[in-house]
Structures are given as C-alpha cells and as structure tokens.
Amino acid sequence: MALQAADPVSRADTYAGSAVAAPAFGRWGQLIIGVICMVMIANLQYGWTFFVPDIQKKFGFDRAAIQWAFTLFVLFETWLVPVEGWFVDKYGPRVVVLFGGLLCGIGWVINSYADTLNLFYLGQVIAGIGAGAVYGTCVGSALKWFPDKRGLAAGITAAGFGAGSALTVAPIQWMISDHGFQAAFFYFGIGQGVIVCVLALLLASPKKGQLPQAPAQTSVIQSRRDYTPSEVARQPIFWLMYFMFVIVGAGGLMITANLKPIAADIGVDKTPVTILGLTMVAITFAATIDRVLNGLTRPFFGWVSDKIGRENTMFIAFAMEGGGIYMLYLWGHDPLWFVLLSGFVFFAWGEIYSLFPSTCTDTFGSKFAATNAGLLYTAKGTAALLVPAANYLQQANGNWNGVFLVAAGANILASLLAIAVLKPWRARVVARSAAA
C-alpha cells in the first residue's frame, strides 16, 4: 500500500500542502506557455531597428523623431505594467494576455498603414500596451509558480523576449527588402498577435497547495512578508533598485534601438564577417548573435543568482557590461570585433530582466509579485526616455563615442551599488520584516 501511494510528482516539484492537484500541463507547462508568448512579442522591440532606415528613406523623417516611436513603445510597455499586474493578481492571467495579444497585432497593423509620425507613434503606443500586458503577466506568473527557482524561472521567461526575435531577423529583413517594411509590419503583426491570443486561454494562476516550498538558502534571502504595492512604493530600497535598473537599462536600450544606425555610421554594417565557417554581413550577424545571447543570459544569470545571490551576480554582470561597452567604443570599427563585442554587451545586459524581478519578489514577497515587479519594470520606460537623447548626442558630436562612454560608466556605477549598498541594505530590510 505504501508503494502504491507514492507521489507521482518528481521530488523537486513536490507541492507543499499536498493534496491539491498540479495545474494542467504542470507548472513547467505554464512556464513554457509564457515563454512562447514572450517570443511572439519580441519583435515589437528587437525588430524595430530594421524598420527605421526604410521609414526614414520613404518618408524623410528625422531619425531622432522616428526613434520617439520606439521610446513611446517602451514607455507604454512598461509604465502600465503595474496596472496590468494588478488585474493579473486579482483576476488571473488569461484575460490580460488575451487583451495584450489583440493590441500587439493592432499596433503593427497600424504601423503598416502609417504615413505620418503621429500614426507611427499611435501604432507603437498600442503595441506597447499590448506587449506590457503579455510581458508583465508572463514574468509575474513565473515568479509565483517557482519560489524555489525564482531567478531561473524569471530568466527563462525573459529569455523568450530577449532571444525570441533571433529566428526572425533574416525573415524580417528579407520581407522588408523584397516586399517593403509595411508588408513586414502587417503580416508579422497579425501572426504574432493571433498566436498570443490562442495561448492566453491555457494560462492559469497557482492555487494554495500547488507550490513547492521555497528552500532556505543563505545566499538568497527571501522575505516571508507580502508587501502591498503601496507599501513597496514607500520603501527607499525600492527606489535604489529602480535607479540601478534605469542606468543599466538605458545603455542596452540605446544600442538595441540604434544597432543598425551605429553599424552604418561606423561603416561596418554591410561588411561580410565569417565566424566558425559561417559568413553573413556584420549587421545581420550581430543582430542574430545579440538576440541569442540576450536570451541565454537571462536564465544563465538567473540560475547563477539562485546559487550565489542576486547582488553578487549583479556586480559581476554589470561590470562585464561596462567593460564590454568600453571595448566596443575602442574596437567596434572593426567588423569582426563589432559582431563579437555587441554580442558580449547584449549577454551582459539582458540579465537585468531576470535579476531585478527576482530581487524585488525576494524582498517584497510573492502575493503581489506581478504588480510589484511591474512597478520596478517601469524603470525600463524611464530608461527609454534616454534613447532619443543618445541620438541627439550623436548628432551633436558626429559620432557615438559619448554615448558609449556614458553607458559604460553607468554600468560600472550600478555594479558598485549592487555589492556595496544594495546587498547589506536588503539584508537589513528582510531581517526587519522577519522580526516584525
């Protein structure tokens, strides 16, 4: 009888409390659904750089003015996530992701018909709201389903967004080249939006008794108290995390939005580059590698942070990012180094989307994880405000050197703040919550 009653769930996934059945597809199935949804919205941000030159060529708009559309996308993708997270925490993920998928498709369809800057701005605002609904829900779901592997789960989910567009780099460029950027906006927008809407119907929130116990670790300290969003907004340590997110995020967003213009301005975009027997022009090679590494870094550093602690991992990753940007400033004019170093920069940058949500939930609890992580995620929108500033700085100097140096310095500052300020401060905050 004892053998017949053995738990069929793996030991690593044994649910606390016990008799509550696992959700359909299990919690790993929920994670995979979230990852696929993230893949479907990745082009909204990471594919934008391929459309900018053709938009500028067709309509003659100023490049900095066009990039305000990218900034608006990021602002509305991020700043409304706390509201969307509140709906997720209260009503569950399905309706929010369904709503998001619909808006993602509508946004790019508007872009396909746009012939004025205001229409591009409108399309990017709508797409941003949709992408934020999907992004915030999927990351919040991962944070809730995996209290025992929070960094890894958040990283895997965020990887879908970081690397999701890698397979479509070449198809989007081909469609833009052969059929025009408007056709690429239209067909990719419709296809991605429909898939997200279908997958939304399979999402679920964890119920009591469906979650494994969070392990006791000395390297990763977790609060046992659940802070409400209003309490979180009053915590000074939250604003330290916010500031760090902004200064690290800004550098990566500047390069994400301007990768092709940067390559063109320094004269390496159309130069063939061969790595391991594979030859592509530098910009296509860089964009493909960047997206793959930007995705891989999220679960990798998330997993590392589960082992050695969030702040220690931040110190390593942010220092790597600062060094990589500085080396790109020194050697980026060489096509091979441009490809390799842009990949290194993206690898060291993308982990912010696993480390900061995990750190936030470790500090403020999981009950309101979608909303609280959403509050912190708005820092990405604040960072996006600096993207047009990078274009203005480039136009004023005639080169990208100032942008590279500012971004490198910001990352070095963030790495020092993580180890010297955030780590001891967060330990005190969690200890006080445990005592209370």
Salt bridges, closest charged atoms under 4 A:
ASP13 OD1 - ARG27 NH2 2.46
GLU77 OE1 - LYS380 NZ 3.05
ASP89 OD1 - LYS144 NZ 2.54
ASP148 OD1 - ARG27 NH1 2.99
ASP148 OD2 - LYS149 NZ 3.05
GLU231 OE2 - ARG225 NH2 2.47
ASP265 OD2 - ARG63 NH1 3.34
ASP306 OD1 - ARG310 NH1 2.72
GLU311 OE2 - ARG426 NE 2.61
ASP362 OD1 - ARG150 NH1 3.10
ASP362 OD2 - ARG310 NE 2.69
